[in-house]
């Protein structure tokens, strides 16, 4: 099969990308104490042949410490560590966005400042267990954010974006998916607020639009937004997902975005039931800007989606873990390596490099 679309150049924001292959953000948990390190610089620079790299989710506040060794950008001390990552990627010829994230209710009190409760739109606990430094526990009961705290976190996103600019990132992606804080504001299963941030669709998108405005003040048009309308991760639900996400995409049409990054439903989401069977088609009907599709794609299916005009770029997650030269392997139709799923996350006891930076390039590619 020829890949005339997948390997064609495209402009995203102010960047000219050599291909339409995006490295999707993936949680890898190798930042010791939240600080980016040389292993992370190696990992991302090894994958610089992607048209665009989007980093793993990165904390905009110390109240977002959901995972052991997740990286941060909520203080100036993180800037130099991340600059080493962006320098390495740029020296390898790549382009890289930082994904900005707050976990909201997906957290445990043992990892919060002063062991306080996690923060969320409403005092409704998430579903599932988390690995903490003290063991594996169910998510803690959160506390509802005050209006002033919501506005404070909006500003924190903007400050993190400004640090990303200082660290040399080409842009940022706002994590509005997978049941984390931004998604919690959007969906009425997790948002029971009675103020300006809850109730109507207009109110529930207010937090994301405020975050977007704050982030764009730092990064201009080089800002993307990731959404997962069908995801039931961490107990998410909405009474009318097509209504809230259709309205939101219409609002994003008015913003000068680099892209919208849309996650297709996973098998688990299909089993749970949803009303948007193909999210990229849904997004195309409501959003006229640049669209990145994500979820279960291979080279052939990505080329077909691009040829059909269903997306402008396609992101790949799992395939990039064990295939640092994924674009070259796709182009040469070299068989892909499989990751060691026991070493995907940098949990205590896992060597930092193992399953992270030790996957070889393909000799054929």
C-alpha positions in Angstrom: 0.0 0.0 0.0 1.2 3.5 -0.7 0.9 6.2 1.9 0.5 9.4 -0.1 -1.7 11.0 2.6 0.0 9.8 5.7 3.4 11.1 4.6 2.3 14.3 3.1 3.2 17.6 4.8 0.6 19.6 6.7 0.6 22.9 8.6 -0.7 22.8 12.2 -0.8 26.1 14.0 2.4 27.9 12.9 4.3 24.6 12.4 5.0 22.9 9.1 4.9 19.1 9.8 6.7 16.7 7.4 4.1 14.0 7.9 0.7 13.4 9.5 1.8 10.9 12.1 1.3 12.2 15.7 2.8 10.5 18.7 -0.1 10.5 21.1 0.3 11.5 24.8 1.0 8.4 26.9 1.4 8.1 30.6 4.9 6.7 31.2 5.7 7.9 34.8 9.5 8.3 34.6 9.8 11.8 36.1 11.4 11.3 39.5 9.5 13.5 41.9 7.8 15.1 39.0 11.1 16.4 37.5 11.9 15.7 33.8 15.2 13.9 33.3 17.7 12.7 30.7 15.8 9.4 30.2 12.8 11.4 29.1 14.9 13.5 26.8 16.2 10.3 25.2 12.8 8.8 25.0 11.2 11.7 23.2 14.1 12.5 20.9 14.2 8.8 19.8 10.7 9.4 18.4 11.4 12.7 16.7 10.5 11.4 13.2 6.8 11.8 14.2 5.2 14.8 12.5 4.4 16.0 16.0 5.0 14.6 19.5 2.5 15.3 22.3 4.0 14.6 25.7 2.5 12.6 28.6 0.0 14.5 30.8 1.8 17.1 32.9 0.6 18.6 36.2 -0.4 22.3 36.2 -0.8 22.2 40.0 0.5 20.2 43.0 -3.2 19.3 43.6 -3.0 17.2 40.4 -0.7 14.5 41.7 -2.7 11.5 40.6 0.2 9.2 39.6 3.6 8.3 41.0 6.4 10.1 39.0 4.1 12.1 36.7 5.9 15.2 35.5 5.1 18.7 36.5 5.1 22.2 35.2 3.5 24.1 38.1 6.7 25.7 39.3 9.7 27.5 37.6 12.0 24.7 38.8 10.6 22.4 36.1 11.5 24.6 33.2 15.1 23.6 32.8 14.3 19.9 33.0 11.8 20.2 30.2 14.1 22.5 28.2 16.6 19.6 28.0 13.7 17.5 26.5 12.7 20.0 23.9 16.4 20.7 23.0 16.9 17.0 22.4 13.8 16.7 20.3 14.6 19.8 18.2 18.2 18.6 17.7 16.8 15.4 16.3 14.6 17.3 13.9 11.3 16.9 15.7 8.5 19.1 17.0 6.9 18.7 20.5 3.8 19.9 22.4 3.4 19.7 26.1 0.1 18.2 27.4 -1.3 20.2 30.3 -3.4 18.3 32.8 -5.2 18.4 36.1 -6.5 15.1 37.4 -9.4 16.5 39.5 -11.1 13.7 41.4 -8.8 11.0 39.9 -6.5 11.2 42.9 -5.8 10.0 46.4 -5.5 12.2 49.5 -2.1 10.7 50.4 -0.6 12.5 47.3 -2.4 15.8 47.9 -0.8 18.8 49.7 -1.3 18.3 53.4 -3.1 15.0 52.6 -6.2 17.0 51.8 -9.1 15.8 49.6 -8.8 15.9 45.8 -10.5 18.8 44.1 -13.3 18.4 41.6 -16.3 20.2 40.2 -18.6 18.4 42.6 -18.1 16.1 45.6 -18.6 12.9 43.6 -15.9 10.3 43.8 -14.3 8.8 40.7 -14.4 5.0 40.0 -11.3 2.9 40.3 -8.0 2.3 42.2 -4.8 4.3 42.1 -1.2 3.3 42.9 0.2 5.6 45.6 3.5 5.7 47.4 1.7 3.9 50.2 0.0 1.2 48.2 -3.0 0.7 45.9 -6.2 2.4 47.1 -9.6 3.5 45.7 -9.8 7.1 44.7 -10.5 9.5 47.6 -13.7 11.4 48.1 -13.1 14.8 46.5 -14.1 18.3 47.7 -16.1 20.6 45.3 -14.0 23.6 44.1 -15.1 27.0 45.1 -15.7 29.6 42.3 -12.4 31.4 43.2 -10.5 28.1 43.2 -11.9 27.3 39.7 -10.7 30.7 38.5 -7.3 30.0 40.2 -6.8 26.8 38.4 -7.7 28.5 35.1 -4.8 30.9 35.7 -2.6 28.0 36.7 -3.1 26.4 33.2 -2.0 29.8 31.7 1.1 30.0 33.9 2.0 26.4 33.0 1.6 27.3 29.3 4.0 30.2 29.8 6.5 28.0 31.4 6.1 25.6 28.4 6.9 28.5 26.1 10.0 29.3 28.2 11.1 25.6 28.1 11.0 25.7 24.3 7.9 23.7 23.5 6.3 24.3 20.1 2.9 24.4 21.6 0.6 22.8 24.3 -2.3 20.5 24.3 -5.1 20.9 26.9 -6.1 17.5 28.3 -9.9 17.6 28.2 -10.4 13.8 28.0 -10.5 10.5 30.0 -12.3 11.7 33.0 -9.8 14.2 34.4 -10.7 17.7 35.6 -11.6 19.5 32.4 -13.8 16.5 31.3 -15.3 16.4 34.8 -16.6 19.9 34.3 -18.0 19.0 30.8 -20.1 15.9 31.7 -23.1 16.1 34.0 -22.4 12.7 35.6 -19.5 14.4 37.5 -20.7 18.1 37.4 -23.7 18.9 39.7 -22.8 22.5 40.3 -25.4 25.2 40.5 -23.1 28.2 39.7 -21.8 29.6 36.5 -19.7 26.4 35.9 -22.6 23.8 36.1 -26.0 23.0 34.8 -26.5 24.2 31.1 -24.1 23.2 28.4 -23.0 26.9 28.2 -22.0 26.8 31.8 -20.3 23.4 31.7 -17.9 24.4 28.8 -17.0 27.6 30.7 -14.0 26.2 32.5 -12.4 24.7 29.4 -13.0 27.9 27.4 -11.5 29.9 30.2 -8.5 27.6 30.3 -8.1 27.9 26.5 -8.1 31.7 26.7 -5.5 31.7 29.5 -3.3 29.2 27.6 -3.6 31.0 24.3 -2.3 34.2 25.9 1.0 32.3 26.4 1.1 30.1 23.3 -1.0 31.9 20.7 -2.5 29.6 18.0 -0.2 26.7 18.9 -2.8 25.2 21.3 -4.7 21.9 20.8 -7.5 20.4 22.8 -8.0 16.6 23.4 -11.5 15.3 23.9 -13.0 11.8 24.5 -16.8 12.1 24.2 -17.4 8.4 24.6 -14.9 7.5 27.3 -16.3 6.0 30.5 -12.9 6.2 32.2 -12.9 6.7 35.9 -16.7 6.5 36.1 -17.6 9.2 33.6 -21.0 9.7 32.1 -23.3 12.3 30.6 -27.0 12.3 29.9 -26.5 13.7 26.4 -22.9 13.5 25.2 -23.8 14.5 21.6 -25.4 17.7 23.1 -22.5 18.8 25.3 -19.7 17.9 22.9 -21.5 19.2 19.8 -22.0 22.5 21.5 -18.4 22.5 22.7 -17.0 21.8 19.2 -19.1 24.6 17.9 -17.5 26.9 20.4 -14.0 25.7 19.5 -14.8 26.7 15.9 -14.6 30.3 17.1 -11.1 29.8 18.6 -7.9 30.0 16.7 -6.8 26.5 17.6 -4.0 24.4 16.2 -6.2 21.3 16.4 -8.8 19.2 18.1 -7.6 15.7 19.1 -10.5 13.3 19.2 -10.4 9.9 20.8 -12.5 7.1 19.3 -14.5 4.8 21.7 -12.6 1.9 23.2 -14.1 -1.6 23.4 -14.9 -1.0 27.0 -16.8 2.2 26.1 -18.8 0.3 23.5 -19.8 -2.3 26.0 -20.9 0.4 28.4 -23.1 2.1 25.7 -22.7 5.5 24.1 -24.4 7.6 21.5 -21.5 8.7 19.3 -20.2 5.6 17.5 -17.6 7.3 15.4 -16.2 10.4 17.1 -14.1 11.7 14.1 -17.2 11.8 11.9 -19.1 13.5 14.7 -16.3 16.1 15.1 -16.2 16.7 11.3 -19.9 17.6 11.5 -19.3 20.2 14.2 -15.7 21.4 13.8 -14.1 22.8 10.7 -10.6 23.1 11.9 -7.7 20.7 12.0 -8.7 17.3 13.4 -6.5 14.6 14.8 -8.0 11.1 15.1 -6.9 8.7 17.7 -7.7 5.2 18.8 -6.8 1.8 17.3 -5.3 2.9 14.0 -2.7 1.2 12.0 -0.9 2.5 9.0 -3.5 1.3 6.5 -6.6 2.4 8.4 -4.9 5.8 9.1 -4.2 6.3 5.4 -7.8 5.4 4.6 -9.2 7.9 7.2 -7.0 10.6 5.8 -7.9 9.8 2.2 -11.6 9.9 3.1 -11.2 13.3 4.6 -12.3 12.0 8.1 -9.2 13.5 9.7 -6.2 15.7 9.0 -3.7 13.8 11.1 -3.8 10.5 13.0 -2.1 9.9 16.4 -0.6 6.6 17.5 0.0 5.6 21.1 0.9 2.0 21.9 2.8 1.5 18.6 5.2 4.3 19.5 6.2 2.6 22.7 8.2 -0.3 21.1 8.8 1.4 17.8 10.8 4.6 18.2 11.1 4.8 14.4 7.4 4.2 13.8 7.1 6.4 10.7 10.0 4.7 9.0 8.6 1.3 9.8 5.2 2.2 8.4 6.7 3.6 5.2 8.9 0.5 4.7 6.1 -1.8 5.8 8.4 -3.3 8.4 6.6 -5.5 11.0 6.1 -3.6 14.3 7.6 -4.7 17.6 5.3 -5.3 20.6 5.8 -3.5 23.9 6.5 -5.3 27.2 3.3 -4.3 29.0 4.8 -5.1 32.4 7.2 -2.2 31.8 4.9 0.5 30.3 4.8 2.5 33.5 7.7 3.6 35.6 6.4 2.1 38.8 8.6 1.4 41.9 10.8 -1.5 41.1 10.9 -1.0 37.3 14.3 0.2 36.1 13.9 3.7 34.4 15.3 2.6 31.0 13.6 -0.8 30.8 10.6 -0.8 28.5 11.2 2.9 27.9 14.4 3.9 26.0 15.8 0.4 25.3 13.6 -0.5 22.3 15.9 -0.6 19.2 15.4 1.0 15.8 14.6 -1.4 13.0 17.6 -2.2 10.8 15.2 -2.6 7.8 13.7 0.8 8.4 
